[in-house]
């Protein structure tokens, strides 16, 4: 494979690989089909940058060759690599903390205070990325329910990206990933380890046992039956167009009972998308 640069008429830049309008439109169409994510024109450089790495790894000379590989009978494995490369995974522990406060104060505590309330809790973290969200949910549970081991609690953590799922399931985080966490939480829920990669922090295995990490494409049939007391679907549908959002939430709705809670990301809304939930707080929705 040549490492020389060439003029790219589509962008007016010199590139290692030519990247035509046909290349970009074909690849973003595939992204839409595989993941439901709609890439705007301003994502062209992102697509080029992330997929150029795949061309180098596969020793390919052009995006045309790469598109042919993805379309071939043997392209299924590369399709996974392709999806991993173009999906964005940005997360942190206790991101948008008001959701975890609501979970503690309005869902968990009322049940703990009511001896007649069900001790069964099912929570889904849809788009869990590298695990910070489901582990934050688990920490919230442990902090709110001192006898959580006696409850029937399960957290399902799903994502399309198999690489970040593997990191999440491992529960091992570099120092920069836990930097914003309180010293109390860090000492209570993590064990410090010295590794060849430097200082890292291992999440508590007993508490981690509440979580099941599974790969899931939200564009495909949902395998769970519910009912789900809480769904965290945050900063996921922002990448979907309105029609895809409507179809997705229509499939979410049967998984929850009236009164169950749905959390969305700070830039997301169900306005003109679904009437199955009512807005009760900042990006907090109740199933109606």
N, C-alpha and C positions, 0 to 999 in steps of 0.2 A: 504494500500500500504506500502510495506517495504521500509525503508529509509537506509537499509544496503547497503554497496558497494559490488561489485563483480568484479572478473577479467573479462576483456573483451579481448578475444583472438584476435579480429580484430585489436585492437589498442595497446595491451600490457599494458593498463592502468586499474586501478581500477575505476569502474563507479557505479553510482547509478542504471543505467539501462544498460543492455547489448545492444550493437549497432553493429550489424553484417554488413558484406558487402552487404547482401541482403537488410537489412534495409536501408542503405545509398543509394544504387543504385535505390531501389524502390522509395524512397522519392525524390531523385533528378530528377528522370524521371518524377514524378508528378509535380515538380516545373517547369520543362521544358514544360510540356503539358499545365499547367495552366497559366504560366506567360511568357514563352519564354526564361526565364533566364537559362543559362547553367552553372551549378556548377561544378567546377573542383574538382579533388581529394583533393586539399588542403583546401576545404571548409567543410571537414568532421566535424571538431571540431565546426565550426560555426553552422552547422545543428544540431549537437547533443546538443549544449548548448542552442540554441533557442527553440528547440522542447521539450527538457526535461521539460521546464516550462509548456508546454501544458499537458504533461503526468501527472505532479503533480496536475495541476488544474483540470484534469478530473479523478484523482484518478486511473490511469492505472498503470499496473505493467510492461509493456513491449512495445517496439516499434512495435512488431507484433500486439498487441491489437490496437495500435494507427493506424496502417496501415489498419487494418480491419474496424475500425470506419470510416476512410476517404473513404473507398470503399463501405460502406454501403449506403442504401437508405436514411438514416437519417443523412448522413455525410456532407450535403451541408453547414450547418452552421459552422461546424468545418473546412471545406475547406477554408472558409474566414479567420478564425483564423490562420490556417496553412500558408496561403499566407501572411498575415500580419506579421507573425513571421519570415519568411525566407527572405522577401524582405528587402533590405537595404535602409534606408532613411537618407542621409547625404546632408545637404543643409545649406545655409546661405544667408543673404540679400546681393544683388549685387555681388554674386559669379561670377567670371570671368567677371569683370566689363567692359571689352572692348566691350562686346556684348550690354550692355545697352548704352554705349557711341555711338555705331554704330546706334542703334535704334533711339537715340535722334538726332544725327547729319546727318545721311544719309537717314532716313525714315521720321521722324516726322517734322523736321525743313524745309526740302524742300517742303513738303506739306503745311505747315503753311505759307510759303513765296509765294506760288503760289495760287492766288485766284481762279484759275480754277481747282485746284486739288480736288480730292474727299475728303470729310470729313468723309468718312466711313472707319473704321479700324477694322480688325479682327485679333486677335492674339491668338495662342494656346500654352499653357504651358503644354507639354506632360511629365508626370512624375513630377508633381508639388510638391510632398511630402507635407510638413506641411505649404506650402503657401508662403515661403520667395521669391520664384521666381516670381509668379504672382504679389505679392505686390510690388516687386522691379520694375516690368514692369509698374504698375500703378503709382508709384512715378515718374518714368522717364517721363511718359506721362504728369503728372501734372506739373512737372518742365519745360517741353519743350513747352507745349501748355497752356498758361494762360487761354484760353477760352475753355478748354477741355469739359466743361459741354455742350457746343453747338455743339460738334462733336458727330457722331454716332460711339461710340467705345465700343467694347465688347472683354473681355478676357475670354477664356475658360481655366479652370485649371483642369486637370484630373490626376488621379493616380489610381493604382490598390489597394492600401492599404486604407481601409475605415477608419482606426483609424487616420492616419495622415491627411486624407482629412477633418475629423471632426475638428481637431485642426486648420487646415488652414482656414476653413470656419469661425471658431470662431474669428480668427484674434487677439488673445490674446497671448502675448509672455513674457516669463520670462526675467529678466534683462540680463542674460548671452547670450540670443539669439540676443539682439540688441546692445551688447557691442561695436561692431566694427563700428557702424553707426555714422555718424557725428551728433554732437549736434543739428545742424540746421535741419537736416531731422527728427531727433527724436522728436523735439519740434513741427515741422510743421505737421507731419503725424501721430503722436501717442499721446495718452492721458495716462498719468501715473495713475495707480490704485494701491491701497493697498488691497491685497487679503489675505485669510488665508495661501496661498502658498508663500506669500511675495510680493515684488514689481513686478508688471507686467505692460505691455504696450499694449493698445488697438489701433488697426489700425483705421484710420479715416473711419467712416461708409459710408460717401458720396462717397469717392474715392473707397472704397471696393465694392460699388454697380456696378462698371464696371466688376466685376469678378463673374463668375459662377463656382462653384466647383462641379465636377461630377466624379463618379467612372467609370473607363474605363479600360478594359483589352485590351491592344494593339494587342493581338493575335486574338481578335474577330473583327467582322465587325465594321468599324468606322462609327459612326452615323452622323457626320457632313458632310456637302456638300461643304463648301468653297464658294468662294475663301478665302484663308487665306493669309493675307499680310505677316505675320511672324509666323514661327513655332519655338518655343524653345523646342528642344528635346535633352537635355544635360545630359550626364552621365546616360543615359538610355540604349542605345544599346550596351554599353561596355560589358554588361552581356549576349548579344545574340551572337550566332554563325553567321557565314557569311551568310548562307542560310536564316536564320530567318531575318537578317538585310535586305537582298535583297528583301524578300517578303514584309517586313514592308514598306520600302521606295517606293516600287512599288505601295503600297496603299496610301502613302502620296502624291505621285506626282500629281494625279488628283485634289488634294485639293488646288494647287497653280498655279498661272499664271506665264508666263515668266516674270522674274524680281523680283518675290517675294522671300523672304529671309528665309533661314533655318539656325539655330544656333545649333551646336553640342558641346559636351563637349570636354575638352582639350585633352583627350586621345582617341577621336573618329575620324573617317574619313570615307568618302564615296569611298575611293580608292578601286577599284575592287568590289564595292557594288552597286553603281548606277551612271549612266551618265545623270540623269535627272537634276542635279545641277552642277554648276561649282564653284570651290573654288576661292573666291575673297579676302579672308583675313584669319586671324587666326581663324580656325574653323567656318568661315562664308561662306555660300554657297548661290548662286543665281540660281533660277529656270531658266532653258534654254528652 
